[in-house]
Amino acid sequence: MSFAGRGRGNSGINFWEYGKKARLGNSDKSAAIKNLSYVTQMLVENFTPEASIDNLINKERRESYKYGGRTVFSKSKPPKPIQLTLF
């Protein structure tokens, strides 16, 4: 196996050299990290959780049979219908 053509596609373009030209400079990377940090801080400050983990787990257990879910013992089964009592 020869590595003479490494980095070259069928068109003859040297992708290794092309990648070097497309790289970001340190100032670009630093600015991107600062922006990402700012956005993350804003999200964390304004975050209010609205979901309950218990509700999520119950929902997943109720609907797992629809998606081929399994339990430790066997495949998940549809929940049994709740029959109303007369008295």
N, CA, C and O atoms as a GROMACS GRO file, in nm:
protein
  348
    1MET      N    1   0.085  -0.118   0.000
    1MET     CA    2   0.000   0.000   0.000
    1MET      C    3   0.089   0.123   0.000
    1MET      O    4   0.179   0.135   0.083
    2SER      N    5   0.064   0.214  -0.091
    2SER     CA    6   0.145   0.334  -0.104
    2SER      C    7   0.072   0.454  -0.048
    2SER      O    8  -0.048   0.469  -0.070
    3PHE      N    9   0.143   0.541   0.023
    3PHE     CA   10   0.084   0.661   0.079
    3PHE      C   11   0.124   0.785   0.000
    3PHE      O   12   0.113   0.897   0.050
    4ALA      N   13   0.170   0.766  -0.123
    4ALA     CA   14   0.217   0.879  -0.204
    4ALA      C   15   0.103   0.976  -0.233
    4ALA      O   16   0.127   1.097  -0.239
    5GLY      N   17  -0.018   0.927  -0.252
    5GLY     CA   18  -0.131   1.014  -0.285
    5GLY      C   19  -0.214   1.053  -0.165
    5GLY      O   20  -0.328   1.097  -0.180
    6ARG      N   21  -0.159   1.037  -0.045
    6ARG     CA   22  -0.233   1.063   0.078
    6ARG      C   23  -0.284   1.207   0.082
    6ARG      O   24  -0.209   1.302   0.060
    7GLY      N   25  -0.414   1.220   0.110
    7GLY     CA   26  -0.472   1.353   0.121
    7GLY      C   27  -0.526   1.407  -0.010
    7GLY      O   28  -0.582   1.516  -0.014
    8ARG      N   29  -0.509   1.333  -0.115
    8ARG     CA   30  -0.557   1.381  -0.245
    8ARG      C   31  -0.679   1.301  -0.287
    8ARG      O   32  -0.679   1.178  -0.282
    9GLY      N   33  -0.783   1.371  -0.329
    9GLY     CA   34  -0.902   1.305  -0.380
    9GLY      C   35  -0.885   1.274  -0.527
    9GLY      O   36  -0.776   1.289  -0.581
   10ASN      N   37  -0.990   1.232  -0.592
   10ASN     CA   38  -0.986   1.200  -0.735
   10ASN      C   39  -0.957   1.322  -0.820
   10ASN      O   40  -0.907   1.310  -0.932
   11SER      N   41  -0.990   1.441  -0.767
   11SER     CA   42  -0.972   1.563  -0.845
   11SER      C   43  -0.830   1.616  -0.838
   11SER      O   44  -0.798   1.713  -0.907
   12GLY      N   45  -0.744   1.557  -0.755
   12GLY     CA   46  -0.607   1.602  -0.744
   12GLY      C   47  -0.588   1.714  -0.643
   12GLY      O   48  -0.478   1.769  -0.632
   13ILE      N   49  -0.693   1.751  -0.569
   13ILE     CA   50  -0.683   1.857  -0.469
   13ILE      C   51  -0.616   1.799  -0.345
   13ILE      O   52  -0.654   1.691  -0.299
   14ASN      N   53  -0.518   1.868  -0.293
   14ASN     CA   54  -0.451   1.823  -0.171
   14ASN      C   55  -0.532   1.874  -0.052
   14ASN      O   56  -0.522   1.991  -0.016
   15PHE      N   57  -0.610   1.787   0.008
   15PHE     CA   58  -0.699   1.826   0.117
   15PHE      C   59  -0.622   1.858   0.245
   15PHE      O   60  -0.673   1.934   0.328
   16TRP      N   61  -0.502   1.805   0.262
   16TRP     CA   62  -0.422   1.837   0.381
   16TRP      C   63  -0.384   1.984   0.378
   16TRP      O   64  -0.393   2.053   0.480
   17GLU      N   65  -0.340   2.032   0.264
   17GLU     CA   66  -0.303   2.173   0.252
   17GLU      C   67  -0.426   2.263   0.261
   17GLU      O   68  -0.421   2.370   0.321
   18TYR      N   69  -0.537   2.220   0.202
   18TYR     CA   70  -0.662   2.298   0.206
   18TYR      C   71  -0.709   2.312   0.350
   18TYR      O   72  -0.756   2.419   0.390
   19GLY      N   73  -0.698   2.206   0.430
   19GLY     CA   74  -0.738   2.210   0.569
   19GLY      C   75  -0.653   2.306   0.651
   19GLY      O   76  -0.705   2.371   0.741
   20LYS      N   77  -0.525   2.316   0.620
   20LYS     CA   78  -0.438   2.410   0.692
   20LYS      C   79  -0.481   2.554   0.667
   20LYS      O   80  -0.476   2.637   0.758
   21LYS      N   81  -0.524   2.584   0.546
   21LYS     CA   82  -0.566   2.720   0.512
   21LYS      C   83  -0.698   2.756   0.578
   21LYS      O   84  -0.724   2.873   0.605
   22ALA      N   85  -0.783   2.655   0.604
   22ALA     CA   86  -0.917   2.679   0.657
   22ALA      C   87  -0.920   2.685   0.810
   22ALA      O   88  -1.026   2.709   0.868
   23ARG      N   89  -0.809   2.664   0.874
   23ARG     CA   90  -0.807   2.661   1.021
   23ARG      C   91  -0.831   2.800   1.079
   23ARG      O   92  -0.796   2.902   1.020
   24LEU      N   93  -0.892   2.800   1.197
   24LEU     CA   94  -0.915   2.925   1.267
   24LEU      C   95  -0.789   2.969   1.339
   24LEU      O   96  -0.709   2.886   1.382
   25GLY      N   97  -0.772   3.100   1.352
   25GLY     CA   98  -0.661   3.152   1.429
   25GLY      C   99  -0.693   3.149   1.577
   25GLY      O  100  -0.807   3.125   1.616
   26ASN      N  101  -0.591   3.174   1.660
   26ASN     CA  102  -0.611   3.171   1.805
   26ASN      C  103  -0.710   3.277   1.850
   26ASN      O  104  -0.788   3.252   1.942
   27SER      N  105  -0.708   3.395   1.788
   27SER     CA  106  -0.802   3.501   1.829
   27SER      C  107  -0.946   3.462   1.795
   27SER      O  108  -1.038   3.494   1.871
   28ASP      N  109  -0.965   3.393   1.683
   28ASP     CA  110  -1.099   3.345   1.647
   28ASP      C  111  -1.148   3.240   1.745
   28ASP      O  112  -1.264   3.241   1.786
   29LYS      N  113  -1.058   3.150   1.784
   29LYS     CA  114  -1.094   3.046   1.880
   29LYS      C  115  -1.128   3.108   2.016
   29LYS      O  116  -1.224   3.069   2.080
   30SER      N  117  -1.048   3.203   2.057
   30SER     CA  118  -1.070   3.269   2.186
   30SER      C  119  -1.204   3.342   2.187
   30SER      O  120  -1.277   3.336   2.286
   31ALA      N  121  -1.236   3.411   2.079
   31ALA     CA  122  -1.364   3.483   2.071
   31ALA      C  123  -1.480   3.385   2.072
   31ALA      O  124  -1.582   3.411   2.136
   32ALA      N  125  -1.467   3.273   2.004
   32ALA     CA  126  -1.574   3.173   2.001
   32ALA      C  127  -1.596   3.113   2.140
   32ALA      O  128  -1.710   3.092   2.181
   33ILE      N  129  -1.488   3.086   2.212
   33ILE     CA  130  -1.500   3.031   2.347
   33ILE      C  131  -1.564   3.131   2.441
   33ILE      O  132  -1.646   3.093   2.524
   34LYS      N  133  -1.526   3.259   2.430
   34LYS     CA  134  -1.586   3.363   2.515
   34LYS      C  135  -1.736   3.374   2.488
   34LYS      O  136  -1.815   3.385   2.582
   35ASN      N  137  -1.775   3.372   2.361
   35ASN     CA  138  -1.918   3.379   2.326
   35ASN      C  139  -1.994   3.258   2.378
   35ASN      O  140  -2.105   3.272   2.430
   36LEU      N  141  -1.935   3.141   2.365
   36LEU     CA  142  -1.998   3.019   2.414
   36LEU      C  143  -2.011   3.024   2.565
   36LEU      O  144  -2.114   2.983   2.620
   37SER      N  145  -1.910   3.073   2.633
   37SER     CA  146  -1.914   3.085   2.778
   37SER      C  147  -2.025   3.181   2.821
   37SER      O  148  -2.098   3.153   2.916
   38TYR      N  149  -2.037   3.294   2.752
   38TYR     CA  150  -2.140   3.393   2.784
   38TYR      C  151  -2.280   3.334   2.767
   38TYR      O  152  -2.366   3.350   2.854
   39VAL      N  153  -2.302   3.268   2.656
   39VAL     CA  154  -2.434   3.208   2.629
   39VAL      C  155  -2.466   3.102   2.734
   39VAL      O  156  -2.579   3.093   2.780
   40THR      N  157  -2.368   3.022   2.770
   40THR     CA  158  -2.388   2.918   2.871
   40THR      C  159  -2.424   2.978   3.006
   40THR      O  160  -2.514   2.929   3.074
   41GLN      N  161  -2.355   3.084   3.046
   41GLN     CA  162  -2.385   3.150   3.173
   41GLN      C  163  -2.526   3.207   3.173
   41GLN      O  164  -2.595   3.197   3.274
   42MET      N  165  -2.569   3.265   3.062
   42MET     CA  166  -2.704   3.320   3.054
   42MET      C  167  -2.809   3.209   3.066
   42MET      O  168  -2.911   3.226   3.132
   43LEU      N  169  -2.783   3.095   3.002
   43LEU     CA  170  -2.876   2.983   3.011
   43LEU      C  171  -2.885   2.929   3.153
   43LEU      O  172  -2.995   2.900   3.202
   44VAL      N  173  -2.773   2.917   3.220
   44VAL     CA  174  -2.771   2.864   3.356
   44VAL      C  175  -2.842   2.958   3.452
   44VAL      O  176  -2.917   2.912   3.538
   45GLU      N  177  -2.821   3.088   3.438
   45GLU     CA  178  -2.884   3.186   3.527
   45GLU      C  179  -3.036   3.187   3.512
   45GLU      O  180  -3.108   3.207   3.610
   46ASN      N  181  -3.085   3.167   3.392
   46ASN     CA  182  -3.228   3.178   3.365
   46ASN      C  183  -3.300   3.044   3.361
   46ASN      O  184  -3.419   3.038   3.328
   47PHE      N  185  -3.231   2.937   3.394
   47PHE     CA  186  -3.290   2.803   3.384
   47PHE      C  187  -3.381   2.774   3.502
   47PHE      O  188  -3.343   2.793   3.618
   48THR      N  189  -3.500   2.726   3.471
   48THR     CA  190  -3.591   2.678   3.575
   48THR      C  191  -3.642   2.541   3.530
   48THR      O  192  -3.712   2.532   3.429
   49PRO      N  193  -3.610   2.436   3.604
   49PRO     CA  194  -3.655   2.302   3.564
   49PRO      C  195  -3.806   2.290   3.577
   49PRO      O  196  -3.865   2.333   3.676
   50GLU      N  197  -3.866   2.230   3.476
   50GLU     CA  198  -4.011   2.215   3.477
   50GLU      C  199  -4.053   2.068   3.478
   50GLU      O  200  -4.172   2.038   3.493
   51ALA      N  201  -3.960   1.979   3.464
   51ALA     CA  202  -3.994   1.837   3.458
   51ALA      C  203  -3.963   1.769   3.591
   51ALA      O  204  -3.870   1.806   3.662
   52SER      N  205  -4.044   1.670   3.622
   52SER     CA  206  -4.021   1.589   3.740
   52SER      C  207  -3.964   1.455   3.695
   52SER      O  208  -4.018   1.391   3.605
   53ILE      N  209  -3.856   1.413   3.757
   53ILE     CA  210  -3.794   1.288   3.716
   53ILE      C  211  -3.888   1.170   3.740
   53ILE      O  212  -3.888   1.075   3.662
   54ASP      N  213  -3.967   1.175   3.846
   54ASP     CA  214  -4.061   1.066   3.873
   54ASP      C  215  -4.167   1.058   3.764
   54ASP      O  216  -4.201   0.948   3.720
   55ASN      N  217  -4.219   1.174   3.720
   55ASN     CA  218  -4.318   1.174   3.612
   55ASN      C  219  -4.256   1.122   3.482
   55ASN      O  220  -4.321   1.048   3.408
   56LEU      N  221  -4.133   1.158   3.455
   56LEU     CA  222  -4.066   1.112   3.334
   56LEU      C  223  -4.046   0.961   3.336
   56LEU      O  224  -4.070   0.895   3.235
   57ILE      N  225  -4.003   0.907   3.449
   57ILE     CA  226  -3.983   0.762   3.459
   57ILE      C  227  -4.115   0.688   3.444
   57ILE      O  228  -4.120   0.586   3.374
   58ASN      N  229  -4.221   0.737   3.506
   58ASN     CA  230  -4.352   0.672   3.493
   58ASN      C  231  -4.401   0.675   3.349
   58ASN      O  232  -4.456   0.576   3.300
   59LYS      N  233  -4.381   0.787   3.281
   59LYS     CA  234  -4.422   0.798   3.141
   59LYS      C  235  -4.344   0.698   3.054
   59LYS      O  236  -4.402   0.631   2.970
   60GLU      N  237  -4.214   0.689   3.077
   60GLU     CA  238  -4.133   0.594   3.000
   60GLU      C  239  -4.177   0.450   3.025
   60GLU      O  240  -4.181   0.370   2.932
   61ARG      N  241  -4.210   0.418   3.147
   61ARG     CA  242  -4.255   0.281   3.177
   61ARG      C  243  -4.390   0.252   3.112
   61ARG      O  244  -4.412   0.142   3.062
   62ARG      N  245  -4.480   0.351   3.111
   62ARG     CA  246  -4.612   0.331   3.050
   62ARG      C  247  -4.602   0.313   2.899
   62ARG      O  248  -4.679   0.238   2.841
   63GLU      N  249  -4.508   0.382   2.834
   63GLU     CA  250  -4.502   0.383   2.688
   63GLU      C  251  -4.392   0.297   2.628
   63GLU      O  252  -4.379   0.291   2.506
   64SER      N  253  -4.312   0.230   2.710
   64SER     CA  254  -4.197   0.156   2.657
   64SER      C  255  -4.238   0.041   2.566
   64SER      O  256  -4.164   0.007   2.473
   65TYR      N  257  -4.353  -0.019   2.590
   65TYR     CA  258  -4.398  -0.130   2.505
   65TYR      C  259  -4.419  -0.086   2.361
   65TYR      O  260  -4.406  -0.167   2.270
   66LYS      N  261  -4.451   0.039   2.339
   66LYS     CA  262  -4.475   0.090   2.203
   66LYS      C  263  -4.347   0.088   2.119
   66LYS      O  264  -4.353   0.081   1.996
   67TYR      N  265  -4.233   0.095   2.184
   67TYR     CA  266  -4.105   0.108   2.115
   67TYR      C  267  -4.017  -0.015   2.131
   67TYR      O  268  -3.896  -0.009   2.110
   68GLY      N  269  -4.079  -0.128   2.168
   68GLY     CA  270  -4.004  -0.252   2.182
   68GLY      C  271  -3.920  -0.257   2.308
   68GLY      O  272  -3.818  -0.325   2.312
   69GLY      N  273  -3.962  -0.184   2.410
   69GLY     CA  274  -3.888  -0.179   2.535
   69GLY      C  275  -3.884  -0.312   2.606
   69GLY      O  276  -3.966  -0.401   2.580
   70ARG      N  277  -3.789  -0.327   2.695
   70ARG     CA  278  -3.773  -0.451   2.771
   70ARG      C  279  -3.757  -0.419   2.919
   70ARG      O  280  -3.713  -0.310   2.958
   71THR      N  281  -3.793  -0.517   2.999
   71THR     CA  282  -3.767  -0.509   3.142
   71THR      C  283  -3.656  -0.609   3.172
   71THR      O  284  -3.602  -0.671   3.080
   72VAL      N  285  -3.622  -0.624   3.297
   72VAL     CA  286  -3.520  -0.720   3.334
   72VAL      C  287  -3.567  -0.862   3.303
   72VAL      O  288  -3.486  -0.949   3.274
   73PHE      N  289  -3.697  -0.885   3.310
   73PHE     CA  290  -3.752  -1.019   3.295
   73PHE      C  291  -3.796  -1.054   3.154
   73PHE      O  292  -3.777  -1.168   3.110
   74SER      N  293  -3.855  -0.959   3.080
   74SER     CA  294  -3.908  -0.991   2.948
   74SER      C  295  -3.937  -0.863   2.871
   74SER      O  296  -3.900  -0.754   2.914
   75LYS      N  297  -4.004  -0.878   2.758
   75LYS     CA  298  -4.046  -0.761   2.682
   75LYS      C  299  -4.153  -0.686   2.759
   75LYS      O  300  -4.231  -0.745   2.834
   76SER      N  301  -4.157  -0.555   2.740
   76SER     CA  302  -4.260  -0.475   2.806
   76SER      C  303  -4.396  -0.507   2.748
   76SER      O  304  -4.409  -0.535   2.629
   77LYS      N  305  -4.496  -0.503   2.832
   77LYS     CA  306  -4.633  -0.531   2.790
   77LYS      C  307  -4.717  -0.406   2.808
   77LYS      O  308  -4.688  -0.323   2.894
   78PRO      N  309  -4.821  -0.393   2.726
   78PRO     CA  310  -4.910  -0.277   2.743
   78PRO      C  311  -4.973  -0.278   2.882
   78PRO      O  312  -4.999  -0.385   2.937
   79PRO      N  313  -4.997  -0.162   2.938
   79PRO     CA  314  -5.059  -0.159   3.071
   79PRO      C  315  -5.200  -0.215   3.066
   79PRO      O  316  -5.270  -0.202   2.966
   80LYS      N  317  -5.240  -0.278   3.175
   80LYS     CA  318  -5.375  -0.334   3.182
   80LYS      C  319  -5.474  -0.220   3.199
   80LYS      O  320  -5.448  -0.125   3.274
   81PRO      N  321  -5.588  -0.228   3.130
   81PRO     CA  322  -5.688  -0.123   3.146
   81PRO      C  323  -5.744  -0.123   3.289
   81PRO      O  324  -5.764  -0.229   3.348
   82ILE      N  325  -5.766  -0.008   3.341
   82ILE     CA  326  -5.823   0.004   3.476
   82ILE      C  327  -5.974  -0.002   3.466
   82ILE      O  328  -6.038   0.081   3.401
   83GLN      N  329  -6.031  -0.102   3.531
   83GLN     CA  330  -6.176  -0.118   3.528
   83GLN      C  331  -6.237  -0.044   3.647
   83GLN      O  332  -6.192  -0.059   3.761
   84LEU      N  333  -6.336   0.034   3.618
   84LEU     CA  334  -6.402   0.108   3.723
   84LEU      C  335  -6.489   0.015   3.806
   84LEU      O  336  -6.548  -0.080   3.754
   85THR      N  337  -6.496   0.041   3.934
   85THR     CA  338  -6.581  -0.038   4.022
   85THR      C  339  -6.715   0.032   4.039
   85THR      O  340  -6.725   0.154   4.030
   86LEU      N  341  -6.816  -0.046   4.063
   86LEU     CA  342  -6.950   0.011   4.079
   86LEU      C  343  -6.974   0.059   4.221
   86LEU      O  344  -7.052   0.152   4.244
   87PHE      N  345  -6.908  -0.002   4.316
   87PHE     CA  346  -6.933   0.036   4.456
   87PHE      C  347  -6.805   0.071   4.524
   87PHE      O  348  -6.805   0.106   4.642
   0.00000   0.00000   0.00000
